[in-house]
């Protein structure tokens, strides 16, 4: 059993909290969109049933003579039937349009990036299944048709609402089934504005070396340790702020920090005269005992961020080393199911006022079999990412840490989520220095192939911005871009 070295040294001072030791470091080294097929989008008389004969649109109903089966939008088909069941537009895999064109998509979610997404306006005839998420408008207008009013298709994943309408001249519109068309670079999702490998560092490092900010995609503030006190995160990321345009990636450490302070516990690999035990022995017992207070502090952060974040995206990396409360030699160890249920409750508390918040599950590299018996106990639909935290990770190795069996590709395959990697801290949360291995394009590309989508250099060199700029064009595009 391995545990993380102390590192609660949060960021701005990189000094440890003296009261209760440092956060454990994990020893041992550690969507695609395309142009969403909005089924059929009506744009001022786009093809959906209800139209007259004439030129069929992007995915039309039946013409006067024969039924169209979801014509290709490139180019628009004319007249009667088009090519055999086609895509309803250029889409990415898993995007499906069905039951004819022109149906309005259902109300879509609001994207924290680039404003809200447009809800589709019903055309006549048939229903449509919304395209996969991504900020994209509807595809090319087909032909003219009477009946449907225009409108943009929802860019979120949504089931299209049924559109009412009459029959086309010559027959009812039945619409064709369509499957995804061509693939390519997946569009950026609701977290990051660009589809690429992402770089980040702690906010204090970025503000001390402002030349790197333009090359960064995210920043990590001080860890979330109790009731809300991170208004500065909103200020930094706001338009006009020092880190405007960067996504905050916030590590939550409320449960561990609370029981350490209340019960004089140290981190698992820390032993000194001020400690009455450590998290690996008493963490589960005291977290269970103090659960109501811990939940209330999570709710406090949800309310606080909702009041100041202005709808901008934020990622929460949840409670490092949650695994230790099951397998750390606990006096009252949790079952894996308890661990999963408790994590879901913490996510729910944060989402209570932040419904669009994004969550990441921690990776403990010493979990056996790439976590295959662990992650199944969690509602992974709540999580967009999985992440390393605090300990060093290997950029040039298939293993997350050379001393542990877990591999990048293995845990990515088990959890089914892209990985946010970090370079970690030194002893007592001090600087571990730049990790040059994470600046080598060949290493990064190998990790991208394993499911890694970002690296946080907690202590980069002052010239890191220039390094990122020089290597970015050599990097592969991740297969998914949340």
N, C-alpha and C positions, 0 to 999 in steps of 0.2 A: 504494500500500500504506500503510495507516495502522496505527498501534499505540497501545496505551493509555499514558496519562501515568502517571508513577510513583505507586504507591499501595499499597505493602505496609504502610502505616502502620496497623497493626492496632489499631484499635478502642479499646482501653483507654487508650492514650496518644496515638493518632493521630500518632505520630512514626515516621518512616521507619527501617528497619533500615540502619544506617550502613555495614555491611560490604559491601553489594553493591547499593546502589541500591534503587529502589522498584519495586513491582509495576507492570507496564505498564497504562496506562489507554487504553481504546479511543478514540483521538482521532477527531474528526469528529462528536462528539455521539453517542451510538450512532446421574360415571360413572353413567353414570347408573343409578340403581337403581330407585327407586320401591319398591313392595313386591315383593321379588324373587319371581318365580314359582318356588317351590321345586318346580316341577313340580306335585306334589301333595304336600302335607305331611300326614302322618297325625297327628292330634292325638287321641289316645285314641279311635281308631276313626274317624278321618277317612276319607273315601271312598277308597279305593284298592281295588282288587279284593279279593277275598277276603271281601267283605261279603255280607250277605244282601240280599234285595230291600229294600224299604223306601225310605227317603229317601236319595237320592244325595248325595254330598258335593261339595266344591269342584271336584274334577275326577274324576269317578267312572269306574268301569268300566261294563260293560253291565248294565243292569237286567234284570229277569226278562223283559221284553218286547222292549226295544230297547237299542241301545248308546248310551251317553252319549259325547259328544265333548268332554270337557274343559270341563265346565260353568263358567259364570261364578261367581265367589265372592261376588258382590254382587247380589242376595241368593243364598243357596244354592238350587240347583235342587231340585225335588222329583220323585221318581218317576223316570220314564224319561229320554228324551233331553232335552237342554236346547237353548238357542239354537245356531245354527250355529257352527262351530268358533270358540271364544271364547278368552278370554285365560287362563284358569287363574288369574285374579286380576288385580288392577290392577297392571300392570307398566310398566317403561320400555321404550323401543325395544330391540330385539335380545335380549330375554329370551324364551326359548322353553321351553315345557313339552311333553313328548312321551311317548308310550307309556304313557299312563294315569297315574293318580295313585298316591300312596302309597309310591312307592319312596323309599328313603333316599337323601339326597344323600351324595356322597362326603365324606371328611374334609375340612373346610375349613381355611383358613389362620387363623392367630391374628391378630386385629387389635391393633395397638399402642394403639388408642384404645378405651376402654370395654370392656376385657377380651377374653377369647377368645370366638370365635363358637361357637355350639352345633352339634354335628354332628347330622344328622338321624337319626331312628330308623326302621328299616325298617317299613313297613306291608306288607300283602300285596298282591301283584298288580302287576306291571309295573315299569318303571323310570322315572325322571324326570330331567330335566336341571335342575341347580341354577340358581337365579336369579343375576343379576348382583350384584356385591359391594355391600355396604352393610350396616350393622348393623340388620337388621330381622328380626323373628320371622315365623313363618308367618302366612298370612292367616286369615280367619275359618274356623271349623270348619264343615264341610259338614253332613252328617247323620250318623246313626249307621250303622255297618256292622260286621259281625263281621269278625274277622280281624286287622287290623293293630294293632300296638301304637303308642301315641302318641309324640310327640316333636316337637322344634322342627326347623324346616328350617335347613340351613346358610345363613348370610347371605353367605357368600363365593361367588364364581363357581366352580362345581364341577359336574362331571358326577355325576348321581345314580347311586347304586349300585342294582343290580337288587334288587327285593324279591321274595322267594318267596311263594307263597301259592296258595291254591286258586282254584277258580272261584266266581264268584258264583252264587247260586241262579238258574238259568235261562240261564246262558251264561258264556263266558269274558270276562274284562275285557281289552279291547284298548286302551282309552284313545284319546283324540283328540289331534290336533295342535293346538297353540295358539300364537299369536303375541302380541307385546307389546300391552298395552292402553293405557290413558290415560297421558299424560305430564304432567309438572308440574315443580316444583322438584326437581332431582336431589338425592339424599341426600348427606351428607358421606361421604367415603371414609375411607381408613386414615391419611391424613396430618393433615388438619384436621378438627376436631370439628364445624364449622358450614359449611354451603354458602353462601358469600358471598365478596365481594372481600376480600382479606386485606391487612393492614397490618403492617409490622414495622420494626425499627430495630436498631442494634447494642446489645448488652447493657449496655454502660456508659451509653449515653444513656438507656435505659429505667430503669435503677436510679438515675440522677441526677434523673429526673423521674417519680417513681413514680405520679403521677396518670394517666399515659398507659398504664400497664401493662394496665389492665382493658379497654382498647380495642384492644390488640395481639393478633395471632394467632401471631407468630413473632419470634424474635430471631436476630441473627447474631453469633457470638462472634469472637474473633481467628482469623485464618486458620490452617488446618492446615499447618504448615511443616516437620514432621519426625516423629520418633518420638513416640508418644502423650504428650501433656502437657496434655490438655484435660479433666482430671477435673472442673474447675470448671463445665464445660457440664452435666455430670450433676447437680452440686449445685444449680445455678441452676434447672434445669428439673424437679427432683424435687418431689414433694408437700411443701409447706411451704417450698420454695425461693423466692428472690426473684422468679423468673420462672416459677413453677409454672403449668402449663397451656399455656405457649407452646412452640411447636415450634422446636428449634434448626435453623438453616439454615447449614451450615458450608461455607466455601469451601476446597477443597483446593488447595494450592500447593506440594506437596512436590517434584515433579519440577523445576519451574523454580527453586525456592529452593535445592535441593541443588546443581544444576550451577552456579548463580550463585556460591554460596559456595565450592565446590571449585575452580572454574576462573576466578575473578575476572571474571565476566561481569556486565554491566549489563543493564538492561531495554532494549528496542529503541530507545527514544527518549532514552536517557541516555548521555552521554559525559563521562567525567572521567578523571583521571590514575590512579585506582585500578582501572580496567577494562582487561582485556586483550581485550575484544570484547564482543559483546552476544548476547542470546538469538536475535535474528533471523538472525545469521550462524552461530553455533556451538551453538545450543540443541539441535537435533536430534542433532548429532554426540555431544555429551556426555551427553544423556539416554540414547542408545543405549549408550554406553560404561559408564554408571553404573546401568544398568537393574536389575540384581539388588539393589543397595542401595535404590533407589527403591521397588521392590516390597516389600522387607522393611519399609520404613517405613510403607507403606500397611497391611500386615498387622498391624504393631504397633498402629496406630490402631483396626483392627477388633477386636483382642483387648481393648484398653483400654476402648473404649466398651461392648463386650459385658459387661464385668465391672461397669460402674457405671451403665449407662443404665436398667436394669430393664425392658427391653422397650418403652420409650417411643419414639415415632417420631422420626426424625432425617432431614434432607435433606442430601445432599452435592452442592454445586455443583462440578463437576469441572474442574480445571486450566484457568484462563482462557487464552484465546488459543492453544488447541491448534492452530489453523489456521496459526499463524506457523511451525510446524516443517515445514510443507509448502511454504508460499509466502513465506517471509521472507528469501530470498536465502541459504539455508543452504549451508554447505560440504558437508554430507552430508544433503540434504533427504530427508524421508520421502515415500513415495508416499501417496496418500490411503488406500489399503488398510492400509499400515503404521500410519498414524495411527489408523484404526479398530480394528485388532487390538490396538495398544498400549493404547488407551482401555478396551477390553473386559477386558484383563488387570488394569488398575488397579481397575475396578469389581469384578472377581472377588476381588481381594485384600481389598477392603473388606467384601465380602459374606461372606467366609470364616467370620467369627464373628458377622456381623450380617445374617442372611438376610432380615430385614424392612426393612433400610435402603432409603431412597428416593434416586434419583439424578437429577441435572439436567445437561444438556449446555450448554456455554457458547455464546453467540452472539457472533460477530465481525461487526459490521454492515457491514464492508467486503468480506465475501465476496460475489462476484458472483452474480447471478440468485437471490437469496434463499437461497443455499446448496443449490440443487437438485442440483449435482454433488458436494457435500460430504457431506451427511447420509446419502446412500445408501451410504456406505462404513462406516457405523457400525451396530451392532446396536441400533436404537432401541427395541427391546422392553425393553432394560435401563433405559430412562430414563422417568421419569414427567413431567418438565418439561424445558424449555429456559430459559436465563436470560441476562440481561445482567449485566455485572460491571465495576464500577470507573469507567467513564466516564459522563458525563451522558447522559440519554435524554430524548426529546421526548414529553411527555404530550399536547401539542396538535398533533401532526403524525402523518400516516400513516406517515412514515419514523421509524425508530428514532432516527436522528440526521439532521439536515437535510443534512449534507455527504455522507452515504452513501446509496446507492440502496435498500438493503434496507428493506423495510416490515415493520411488525408483523404484518399479516395474511399477507404473503407468506411469511415464515419460519415462521409458525405453520402455514400450509397445507403447506409442504414437509416440515417435521419431524413434523407431526401431534401436537404436544404443546402444552399450555398454557404460558404464559410467566410467569416470575418476573422482574419488572422492578426496577431500582434507580435511584437518583438519582446515584450516583457520588460521587467525591471531588474535592477540589481538587488543586492542584499539590503534589507531594511527599507525597501522602496527607493533606494538611491539609483542614480543613473547607471544603466547597463551599457550606455554608449551606443553609437550607431551600429546597426547590424548590416554590414556591407553585402552579405549574401542575399538580402532582400532587394538589392539594387541591381542584380544581375538578370538581364532579360531571360536567359535560358532557364534560370531557376524559377522565375515568376511564371513563365509560360508552362513549365512542368506542373506547377501548383494550380494554375488556371485549369489545366486539363483534369486535375484532381478535384475540382469544385471550389477552389479558393477564389474569391472575388475582390478581396481588398487586403491591404496590410497597413497596420498602424505602427509607425516607428515612433515610439514614445520619446526617444532621445536622439533625433536625427542630427546630422551635421548642419551647420548654418547654410551650407551650399546645397542642401537636399532639393530645393526647388529646381535648381539647374540640372541636378541628376535626373529628377523625374521628367523634366522637359526633354532631356536627351535620349531617354529610353522608351518613352511612351509609344512612339511610332513602331517600336519593335515588338510590342506586346500583342498577344492574341486577344480577341474579343471573347469574354465569357459566354457560355452557352445560355445563361439566363441573366436578366438584368432587372432585379426587383426595383 
